[in-house]
Amino acid sequence: MSRFLNLSIALLSILLLTLIYSLLFGSNSYQEKALLTEQNNAQNIKNDQLKKENDILAFEIQNAQNSDEHIENLAREKLGLSYPDEEFITFKDIENTKDD
């Protein structure tokens, strides 16, 4: 009976050590979980930004479908289109830099 008990303890010890190793260093370890959580948070931030951009585009599409003035404004500002006898002027934003 003692031999069976020693063998059972040895097998359980090996199993326990294998599980602990897997928990600490394996593919399902705490480090891997933390890495996946960080990647998930970064992806959620990207998804939120894309949702905002999609909302803006949906708003512009809705306005373009409902308003001819919006289409004309878009053509003038984004595409630089103008009538043949008019002059279209744009201003560039220049960052003010101070020399120290």
C-alpha positions as CSV (number, residue, x, y, z in Angstrom):
1,M,0.0,0.0,0.0
2,S,2.9,2.3,0.8
3,R,4.3,1.9,-2.7
4,F,0.9,2.9,-4.3
5,L,0.7,6.0,-2.0
6,N,4.3,7.1,-2.9
7,L,3.5,6.6,-6.7
8,S,0.3,8.6,-6.3
9,I,2.0,11.4,-4.5
10,A,4.8,11.5,-7.2
11,L,2.3,11.6,-10.0
12,L,0.2,14.3,-8.3
13,S,3.4,16.3,-7.7
14,I,4.4,16.1,-11.3
15,L,1.0,17.1,-12.4
16,L,1.0,20.0,-10.0
17,L,4.4,21.2,-11.2
18,T,3.3,20.9,-14.8
19,L,0.2,23.0,-14.1
20,I,2.1,25.6,-12.2
21,Y,4.7,25.9,-15.0
22,S,1.9,26.2,-17.6
23,L,0.2,28.9,-15.5
24,L,3.4,31.0,-15.1
25,F,5.2,30.4,-18.4
26,G,2.8,28.7,-20.8
27,S,0.6,30.0,-23.6
28,N,-2.2,30.7,-21.1
29,S,0.0,32.4,-18.6
30,Y,-0.7,35.6,-16.7
31,Q,1.9,37.5,-18.9
32,E,0.0,36.4,-22.0
33,K,-3.3,37.5,-20.5
34,A,-1.8,40.9,-19.7
35,L,-0.5,41.3,-23.2
36,L,-3.8,40.3,-24.7
37,T,-5.6,42.8,-22.4
38,E,-3.3,45.6,-23.5
39,Q,-3.8,44.7,-27.2
40,N,-7.6,44.6,-26.7
41,N,-7.5,48.1,-25.0
42,A,-5.5,49.5,-27.9
43,Q,-7.9,47.9,-30.4
44,N,-10.9,49.4,-28.5
45,I,-9.3,52.9,-28.8
46,K,-8.8,52.4,-32.6
47,N,-12.4,51.2,-32.9
48,D,-13.7,54.2,-31.1
49,Q,-11.8,56.5,-33.4
50,L,-13.1,54.7,-36.4
51,K,-16.6,55.0,-35.1
52,K,-16.2,58.7,-34.7
53,E,-14.9,59.0,-38.2
54,N,-17.8,56.9,-39.5
55,D,-20.3,59.1,-37.7
56,I,-18.7,62.2,-39.3
57,L,-18.8,60.6,-42.8
58,A,-22.4,59.5,-42.2
59,F,-23.3,63.1,-41.3
60,E,-21.6,64.5,-44.4
61,I,-23.3,61.9,-46.6
62,Q,-26.7,62.8,-45.1
63,N,-26.1,66.5,-45.6
64,A,-24.9,65.9,-49.2
65,Q,-28.0,63.9,-50.0
66,N,-30.3,66.6,-48.5
67,S,-28.6,69.8,-49.5
68,D,-27.3,71.1,-52.8
69,E,-25.5,73.9,-51.0
70,H,-23.5,71.4,-49.0
71,I,-22.4,69.7,-52.3
72,E,-21.3,73.1,-53.7
73,N,-19.5,74.0,-50.6
74,L,-17.7,70.6,-50.6
75,A,-16.7,71.0,-54.2
76,R,-15.3,74.5,-53.6
77,E,-13.4,73.7,-50.4
78,K,-12.2,70.1,-50.9
79,L,-11.8,70.0,-54.7
80,G,-11.0,73.6,-55.4
81,L,-13.7,73.9,-58.0
82,S,-15.0,77.3,-59.0
83,Y,-17.0,79.0,-61.7
84,P,-14.9,80.1,-64.8
85,D,-15.2,83.8,-64.0
86,E,-14.6,83.6,-60.2
87,E,-11.3,83.4,-58.3
88,F,-11.0,80.8,-55.5
89,I,-8.7,81.8,-52.7
90,T,-7.5,79.4,-49.9
91,F,-5.5,80.1,-46.9
92,K,-3.0,77.7,-45.5
93,D,-2.6,77.3,-41.7
94,I,1.0,78.1,-40.8
95,E,2.3,77.1,-37.4
96,N,3.8,80.0,-35.5
97,T,7.3,79.0,-34.3
98,K,9.3,81.2,-32.0
99,D,13.0,81.3,-32.2
100,D,14.5,81.0,-28.8
